[in-house]
Amino acid sequence: MTIGKPLSDHEFGSQDTDLKLSVVETCLSTFTKALRRKWPRLWYIDAFAGTGSRTVRVAARGGDLFDEPVP
């Protein structure tokens, strides 16, 4: 983060974030199933969790017969 830059200008996440979350979801689901008999309740704490939102950027493009334009 640049000094003096407001936090509202910072953008969170990317397509890599979606991939990471997909992998983490699969791993935690498998881990939970494997340990379900040992512990009836499991809690996960993500000490490095972000805000839970991300900025999606797509290139502007004109519309065509099938797709609407993206500003």
Phi and psi in degrees as a GROMACS rama.xvg file:
@    title "Ramachandran Plot"
@    xaxis  label "Phi"
@    yaxis  label "Psi"
@TYPE xy
-80.6576  138.307  THR-2
-63.5605  132.918  ILE-3
88.7473  -8.45906  GLY-4
-84.8481  126.271  LYS-5
-65.5148  147.026  PRO-6
-62.4219  -27.0803  LEU-7
-65.9474  -19.0816  SER-8
-85.8142  -10.762  ASP-9
-78.94  135.687  HIS-10
-106.392  137.939  GLU-11
-107.675  141.275  PHE-12
75.9313  170.884  GLY-13
-162.149  -169.734  SER-14
-64.4528  -29.0613  GLN-15
-61.9026  -33.8129  ASP-16
-62.5184  -44.1379  THR-17
-60.9279  -42.566  ASP-18
-64.004  -46.3588  LEU-19
-59.7998  -45.5858  LYS-20
-64.2147  -35.6541  LEU-21
-64.8837  -44.2259  SER-22
-66  -43.9358  VAL-23
-62.9391  -42.1425  VAL-24
-60.0937  -44.0923  GLU-25
-64.2276  -45.0683  THR-26
-62.9616  -46.0332  CYS-27
-66.5055  -36.519  LEU-28
-63.7498  -45.6506  SER-29
-64.6777  -44.2239  THR-30
-61.0038  -42.9313  PHE-31
-63.6251  -43.8731  THR-32
-62.1983  -39.6823  LYS-33
-67.3953  -32.1951  ALA-34
-102.323  2.68265  LEU-35
-58.1723  -37.854  ARG-36
-73.8356  -29.5016  ARG-37
-75.9149  -45.6751  LYS-38
-129.607  125.947  TRP-39
-70.8868  -24.9145  PRO-40
-132.231  132.174  ARG-41
-122.446  144.126  LEU-42
-121.967  137.66  TRP-43
-115.537  135.181  TYR-44
-122.531  120.85  ILE-45
-98.931  97.7178  ASP-46
-69.4994  -15.0665  ALA-47
-112.196  21.4766  PHE-48
-65.9147  146.664  ALA-49
-94.3356  -151.918  GLY-50
-79.112  -17.7089  THR-51
90.2714  1.39362  GLY-52
-127.836  160.517  SER-53
-146.537  154.505  ARG-54
-91.0866  122.552  THR-55
-99.1994  121.93  VAL-56
-112.052  132.619  ARG-57
-131.539  150.167  VAL-58
-70.6965  141.055  ALA-59
-66.4396  142.106  ALA-60
-154.021  154.772  ARG-61
-79.1215  159.676  GLY-62
-81.3258  165.11  GLY-63
-140.364  -162  ASP-64
-63.0549  -29.9485  LEU-65
-106.744  -30.9096  PHE-66
-116.28  143.663  ASP-67
-78.466  156.27  GLU-68
-67.468  150.765  PRO-69
-112.494  119.101  VAL-70
